[in-house]
Amino acid sequence: MLETNKGRSMLEFQELMTVFQLLHWNGSLKAMRERQCSRQEVLHHYSHRVLDDDMRSQMALDWIAREHEASGIIHRELQIADKELEAARLAGRELRFPKEKKEILTLAYTQITPAESKA
């Protein structure tokens, strides 16, 4: 992966790594492996994508689908993500991955939570 990303800045490489961490956490990499996509195909596809609202929305939709299968999973994962984000902050570690997880889960949670219970 390092070899294929020569010439990119450190920030671009860190963003790419965050994308792959999120894909792994979200189960997207496993799904692609089950569809028999090669590592090179996956790398090629995601190496040219940025972590944007579209990608976050797609991952949030994946979590909403999981919520229909296992009620309460988003709320539980959101609590875990909050703790991981705080632990990373206190330890002085990189915050991008836990922050993005929390954002994705929050987006999913706001979509499944009725408006009156949000107030």
N, CA and C atoms as a LAMMPS dump frame, in Angstrom:
ITEM: TIMESTEP
0
ITEM: NUMBER OF ATOMS
357
ITEM: BOX BOUNDS ff ff ff
-5.0000000000000000e+02 5.0000000000000000e+02
-5.0000000000000000e+02 5.0000000000000000e+02
-5.0000000000000000e+02 5.0000000000000000e+02
ITEM: ATOMS id mol type element x y z
1 1 1 N 0.828 -1.186 0
2 1 2 C 0 0 0
3 1 3 C 0.876 1.255 0
4 2 1 N 1.932 1.219 0.766
5 2 2 C 2.858 2.349 0.766
6 2 3 C 3.447 2.572 -0.62
7 3 1 N 3.81 1.486 -1.262
8 3 2 C 4.433 1.577 -2.581
9 3 3 C 3.504 2.221 -3.6
10 4 1 N 2.232 1.88 -3.564
11 4 2 C 1.284 2.422 -4.543
12 4 3 C 0.913 3.872 -4.256
13 5 1 N 1.269 4.376 -3.091
14 5 2 C 0.91 5.743 -2.729
15 5 3 C 2.105 6.678 -2.642
16 6 1 N 3.194 6.3 -3.28
17 6 2 C 4.356 7.194 -3.331
18 6 3 C 3.944 8.492 -4.015
19 7 1 N 4.457 9.59 -3.513
20 7 2 C 4.146 10.873 -4.107
21 7 3 C 2.968 11.583 -3.448
22 8 1 N 2.248 10.89 -2.607
23 8 2 C 1.159 11.524 -1.873
24 8 3 C 1.711 12.16 -0.603
25 9 1 N 1.008 13.164 -0.134
26 9 2 C 1.424 13.784 1.12
27 9 3 C 1.06 12.87 2.286
28 10 1 N 1.645 13.149 3.429
29 10 2 C 1.35 12.364 4.628
30 10 3 C -0.132 12.483 4.98
31 11 1 N -0.707 13.665 4.84
32 11 2 C -2.13 13.841 5.143
33 11 3 C -3.018 13.034 4.199
34 12 1 N -2.661 12.988 2.928
35 12 2 C -3.432 12.189 1.969
36 12 3 C -3.344 10.707 2.324
37 13 1 N -2.153 10.26 2.698
38 13 2 C -1.979 8.861 3.074
39 13 3 C -2.754 8.54 4.354
40 14 1 N -2.722 9.456 5.334
41 14 2 C -3.471 9.24 6.569
42 14 3 C -4.969 9.16 6.288
43 15 1 N -5.46 9.993 5.383
44 15 2 C -6.878 9.933 5.033
45 15 3 C -7.221 8.595 4.39
46 16 1 N -6.354 8.126 3.501
47 16 2 C -6.567 6.834 2.866
48 16 3 C -6.601 5.716 3.907
49 17 1 N -5.692 5.774 4.868
50 17 2 C -5.678 4.764 5.929
51 17 3 C -6.964 4.829 6.761
52 18 1 N -7.439 6.041 7.026
53 18 2 C -8.695 6.193 7.77
54 18 3 C -9.843 5.582 6.989
55 19 1 N -9.88 5.8 5.675
56 19 2 C -10.922 5.205 4.834
57 19 3 C -10.897 3.69 4.973
58 20 1 N -9.713 3.094 4.898
59 20 2 C -9.628 1.635 4.995
60 20 3 C -9.955 1.128 6.401
61 21 1 N -9.604 1.888 7.428
62 21 2 C -10.01 1.51 8.79
63 21 3 C -11.529 1.501 8.898
64 22 1 N -12.166 2.52 8.335
65 22 2 C -13.631 2.609 8.381
66 22 3 C -14.278 1.49 7.568
67 23 1 N -13.718 1.184 6.418
68 23 2 C -14.256 0.1 5.594
69 23 3 C -14.158 -1.236 6.32
70 24 1 N -13.056 -1.437 7.024
71 24 2 C -12.888 -2.665 7.8
72 24 3 C -13.902 -2.703 8.944
73 25 1 N -13.987 -1.625 9.71
74 25 2 C -14.917 -1.537 10.838
75 25 3 C -16.367 -1.702 10.379
76 26 1 N -16.682 -1.124 9.242
77 26 2 C -18.042 -1.131 8.733
78 26 3 C -18.439 -2.473 8.112
79 27 1 N -17.461 -3.312 7.837
80 27 2 C -17.754 -4.604 7.222
81 27 3 C -17.721 -4.581 5.703
82 28 1 N -17.405 -3.427 5.132
83 28 2 C -17.387 -3.295 3.672
84 28 3 C -16.274 -4.118 3.032
85 29 1 N -15.119 -4.185 3.671
86 29 2 C -14.02 -4.976 3.105
87 29 3 C -14.37 -6.454 3.085
88 30 1 N -15.02 -6.922 4.136
89 30 2 C -15.435 -8.32 4.195
90 30 3 C -16.452 -8.618 3.089
91 31 1 N -17.382 -7.698 2.884
92 31 2 C -18.393 -7.88 1.841
93 31 3 C -17.742 -7.928 0.454
94 32 1 N -16.739 -7.094 0.25
95 32 2 C -16.047 -7.103 -1.046
96 32 3 C -15.266 -8.405 -1.241
97 33 1 N -14.683 -8.908 -0.158
98 33 2 C -13.963 -10.182 -0.239
99 33 3 C -14.938 -11.309 -0.571
100 34 1 N -16.139 -11.255 0.034
101 34 2 C -17.154 -12.274 -0.254
102 34 3 C -17.629 -12.214 -1.699
103 35 1 N -17.566 -11.024 -2.295
104 35 2 C -17.913 -10.875 -3.722
105 35 3 C -16.716 -11.193 -4.607
106 36 1 N -15.649 -11.67 -3.973
107 36 2 C -14.425 -12.105 -4.644
108 36 3 C -13.703 -10.977 -5.368
109 37 1 N -13.753 -9.788 -4.803
110 37 2 C -12.957 -8.676 -5.32
111 37 3 C -11.523 -8.875 -4.841
112 38 1 N -10.583 -8.635 -5.719
113 38 2 C -9.18 -8.78 -5.329
114 38 3 C -8.749 -7.578 -4.498
115 39 1 N -7.669 -7.749 -3.766
116 39 2 C -7.126 -6.633 -2.985
117 39 3 C -6.766 -5.46 -3.881
118 40 1 N -6.197 -5.778 -5.026
119 40 2 C -5.809 -4.715 -5.96
120 40 3 C -7.026 -3.941 -6.459
121 41 1 N -8.131 -4.652 -6.732
122 41 2 C -9.36 -3.962 -7.166
123 41 3 C -9.878 -3.036 -6.076
124 42 1 N -9.875 -3.528 -4.846
125 42 2 C -10.346 -2.721 -3.718
126 42 3 C -9.442 -1.509 -3.522
127 43 1 N -8.137 -1.727 -3.529
128 43 2 C -7.187 -0.629 -3.389
129 43 3 C -7.364 0.4 -4.491
130 44 1 N -7.488 -0.075 -5.698
131 44 2 C -7.632 0.844 -6.829
132 44 3 C -8.908 1.676 -6.688
133 45 1 N -10.001 1.032 -6.325
134 45 2 C -11.282 1.74 -6.204
135 45 3 C -11.242 2.794 -5.101
136 46 1 N -10.781 2.41 -3.922
137 46 2 C -10.837 3.327 -2.785
138 46 3 C -9.659 4.291 -2.71
139 47 1 N -8.584 4.031 -3.431
140 47 2 C -7.448 4.944 -3.422
141 47 3 C -7.78 6.273 -4.09
142 48 1 N -8.828 6.265 -4.875
143 48 2 C -9.207 7.479 -5.597
144 48 3 C -10.443 8.145 -5.003
145 49 1 N -10.885 7.674 -3.866
146 49 2 C -12.055 8.26 -3.208
147 49 3 C -11.628 8.975 -1.943
148 50 1 N -12.322 10.054 -1.645
149 50 2 C -12.059 10.784 -0.415
150 50 3 C -13.164 10.479 0.58
151 51 1 N -12.861 10.701 1.815
152 51 2 C -13.843 10.51 2.872
153 51 3 C -14.739 11.747 2.882
154 52 1 N -15.91 11.603 2.281
155 52 2 C -16.819 12.73 2.154
156 52 3 C -18.204 12.36 2.68
157 53 1 N -19.144 13.284 2.541
158 53 2 C -20.5 13.049 3.039
159 53 3 C -21.162 11.853 2.36
160 54 1 N -20.863 11.624 1.09
161 54 2 C -21.444 10.475 0.389
162 54 3 C -20.985 9.159 1.006
163 55 1 N -19.684 9.062 1.28
164 55 2 C -19.162 7.83 1.88
165 55 3 C -19.718 7.648 3.292
166 56 1 N -19.769 8.731 4.06
167 56 2 C -20.346 8.65 5.41
168 56 3 C -21.813 8.217 5.349
169 57 1 N -22.563 8.79 4.411
170 57 2 C -23.986 8.451 4.276
171 57 3 C -24.171 6.988 3.911
172 58 1 N -23.322 6.485 3.022
173 58 2 C -23.424 5.074 2.636
174 58 3 C -23.145 4.163 3.831
175 59 1 N -22.14 4.51 4.618
176 59 2 C -21.84 3.702 5.803
177 59 3 C -22.961 3.812 6.834
178 60 1 N -23.549 4.989 6.958
179 60 2 C -24.681 5.157 7.88
180 60 3 C -25.845 4.277 7.434
181 61 1 N -26.087 4.195 6.132
182 61 2 C -27.147 3.314 5.624
183 61 3 C -26.87 1.851 5.968
184 62 1 N -25.596 1.459 5.912
185 62 2 C -25.233 0.092 6.31
186 62 3 C -25.602 -0.159 7.769
187 63 1 N -25.351 0.839 8.627
188 63 2 C -25.677 0.686 10.048
189 63 3 C -27.182 0.689 10.286
190 64 1 N -27.914 1.465 9.504
191 64 2 C -29.375 1.459 9.624
192 64 3 C -29.915 0.075 9.263
193 65 1 N -29.345 -0.531 8.231
194 65 2 C -29.752 -1.891 7.857
195 65 3 C -29.451 -2.872 8.992
196 66 1 N -28.296 -2.704 9.645
197 66 2 C -27.959 -3.571 10.787
198 66 3 C -28.947 -3.365 11.938
199 67 1 N -29.373 -2.122 12.123
200 67 2 C -30.325 -1.804 13.189
201 67 3 C -31.632 -2.562 12.986
202 68 1 N -32.04 -2.729 11.738
203 68 2 C -33.267 -3.48 11.453
204 68 3 C -33.103 -4.96 11.793
205 69 1 N -31.87 -5.451 11.728
206 69 2 C -31.578 -6.845 12.064
207 69 3 C -31.366 -7.038 13.564
208 70 1 N -30.761 -6.061 14.209
209 70 2 C -30.428 -6.157 15.642
210 70 3 C -30.733 -4.811 16.305
211 71 1 N -31.92 -4.686 16.814
212 71 2 C -32.363 -3.429 17.416
213 71 3 C -31.424 -2.977 18.541
214 72 1 N -31.056 -1.7 18.51
215 72 2 C -30.206 -1.13 19.545
216 72 3 C -28.723 -1.138 19.228
217 73 1 N -28.348 -1.735 18.098
218 73 2 C -26.915 -1.856 17.79
219 73 3 C -26.264 -0.491 17.555
220 74 1 N -26.983 0.43 16.923
221 74 2 C -26.392 1.747 16.667
222 74 3 C -26.135 2.472 17.978
223 75 1 N -27.099 2.43 18.878
224 75 2 C -26.929 3.097 20.172
225 75 3 C -25.737 2.51 20.934
226 76 1 N -25.625 1.186 20.944
227 76 2 C -24.5 0.531 21.632
228 76 3 C -23.165 0.913 20.993
229 77 1 N -23.099 0.874 19.667
230 77 2 C -21.861 1.231 18.968
231 77 3 C -21.512 2.701 19.172
232 78 1 N -22.529 3.544 19.26
233 78 2 C -22.295 4.965 19.501
234 78 3 C -21.694 5.191 20.884
235 79 1 N -22.163 4.45 21.869
236 79 2 C -21.581 4.55 23.209
237 79 3 C -20.122 4.102 23.198
238 80 1 N -19.836 3.018 22.495
239 80 2 C -18.461 2.523 22.381
240 80 3 C -17.593 3.559 21.671
241 81 1 N -18.105 4.136 20.581
242 81 2 C -17.346 5.13 19.82
243 81 3 C -17.039 6.356 20.667
244 82 1 N -18.007 6.78 21.505
245 82 2 C -17.773 7.911 22.414
246 82 3 C -16.603 7.618 23.353
247 83 1 N -16.607 6.419 23.931
248 83 2 C -15.54 6.032 24.855
249 83 3 C -14.195 5.943 24.147
250 84 1 N -14.184 5.372 22.934
251 84 2 C -12.935 5.258 22.177
252 84 3 C -12.381 6.636 21.81
253 85 1 N -13.263 7.544 21.419
254 85 2 C -12.836 8.895 21.066
255 85 3 C -12.234 9.603 22.272
256 86 1 N -12.886 9.488 23.405
257 86 2 C -12.372 10.133 24.622
258 86 3 C -11.044 9.514 25.058
259 87 1 N -10.948 8.188 24.979
260 87 2 C -9.697 7.513 25.359
261 87 3 C -8.553 7.929 24.433
262 88 1 N -8.836 8.023 23.145
263 88 2 C -7.797 8.444 22.193
264 88 3 C -7.379 9.885 22.459
265 89 1 N -8.339 10.731 22.757
266 89 2 C -8.032 12.129 23.05
267 89 3 C -7.148 12.244 24.283
268 90 1 N -7.514 11.524 25.332
269 90 2 C -6.74 11.576 26.57
270 90 3 C -5.333 11 26.404
271 91 1 N -5.202 10.015 25.519
272 91 2 C -3.901 9.383 25.295
273 91 3 C -3.061 10.144 24.265
274 92 1 N -3.644 11.164 23.654
275 92 2 C -2.902 11.939 22.663
276 92 3 C -2.727 11.211 21.346
277 93 1 N -3.636 10.277 21.048
278 93 2 C -3.55 9.525 19.792
279 93 3 C -4.343 10.222 18.69
280 94 1 N -4.138 9.765 17.481
281 94 2 C -4.858 10.253 16.303
282 94 3 C -6.363 10.101 16.524
283 95 1 N -7.111 11.161 16.242
284 95 2 C -8.555 11.171 16.528
285 95 3 C -9.436 10.943 15.304
286 96 1 N -8.854 10.95 14.136
287 96 2 C -9.687 10.93 12.92
288 96 3 C -10.573 9.698 12.821
289 97 1 N -10.031 8.507 13.025
290 97 2 C -10.826 7.28 12.903
291 97 3 C -11.954 7.236 13.932
292 98 1 N -11.677 7.424 15.231
293 98 2 C -12.796 7.388 16.182
294 98 3 C -13.81 8.513 15.949
295 99 1 N -13.335 9.673 15.512
296 99 2 C -14.245 10.789 15.229
297 99 3 C -15.159 10.453 14.057
298 100 1 N -14.608 9.864 13.018
299 100 2 C -15.411 9.498 11.848
300 100 3 C -16.419 8.401 12.191
301 101 1 N -15.997 7.436 13
302 101 2 C -16.933 6.392 13.444
303 101 3 C -18.119 7.023 14.158
304 102 1 N -17.817 7.936 15.072
305 102 2 C -18.879 8.591 15.831
306 102 3 C -19.8 9.382 14.9
307 103 1 N -19.233 10.084 13.931
308 103 2 C -20.051 10.854 12.986
309 103 3 C -20.974 9.954 12.181
310 104 1 N -20.456 8.846 11.704
311 104 2 C -21.255 7.907 10.907
312 104 3 C -22.39 7.333 11.747
313 105 1 N -22.064 6.914 12.958
314 105 2 C -23.082 6.351 13.843
315 105 3 C -24.108 7.396 14.261
316 106 1 N -23.665 8.624 14.495
317 106 2 C -24.589 9.7 14.847
318 106 3 C -25.531 9.983 13.689
319 107 1 N -25.008 10 12.489
320 107 2 C -25.839 10.193 11.301
321 107 3 C -26.888 9.092 11.194
322 108 1 N -26.47 7.859 11.391
323 108 2 C -27.412 6.732 11.336
324 108 3 C -28.454 6.851 12.45
325 109 1 N -27.999 7.207 13.638
326 109 2 C -28.9 7.306 14.794
327 109 3 C -29.952 8.385 14.579
328 110 1 N -29.562 9.512 14.009
329 110 2 C -30.532 10.586 13.772
330 110 3 C -31.564 10.178 12.723
331 111 1 N -31.194 9.268 11.843
332 111 2 C -32.133 8.81 10.826
333 111 3 C -33.169 7.831 11.373
334 112 1 N -32.811 7.098 12.427
335 112 2 C -33.745 6.092 12.958
336 112 3 C -34.511 6.569 14.179
337 113 1 N -34.084 7.701 14.77
338 113 2 C -34.7 8.196 15.98
339 113 3 C -35.821 9.158 15.618
340 114 1 N -37.026 8.933 16.124
341 114 2 C -38.134 9.864 15.854
342 114 3 C -37.79 11.28 16.326
343 115 1 N -38.265 12.271 15.616
344 115 2 C -37.942 13.678 15.899
345 115 3 C -38.307 14.081 17.318
346 116 1 N -39.433 13.603 17.839
347 116 2 C -39.85 14.036 19.186
348 116 3 C -38.946 13.506 20.287
349 117 1 N -38.262 12.391 20.081
350 117 2 C -37.386 11.871 21.12
351 117 3 C -36.002 12.52 21.079
352 118 1 N -35.721 13.309 20.052
353 118 2 C -34.436 13.986 19.946
354 118 3 C -34.409 15.26 20.795
355 119 1 N -35.556 15.808 21.083
356 119 2 C -35.629 17.091 21.805
357 119 3 C -35.258 16.957 23.255
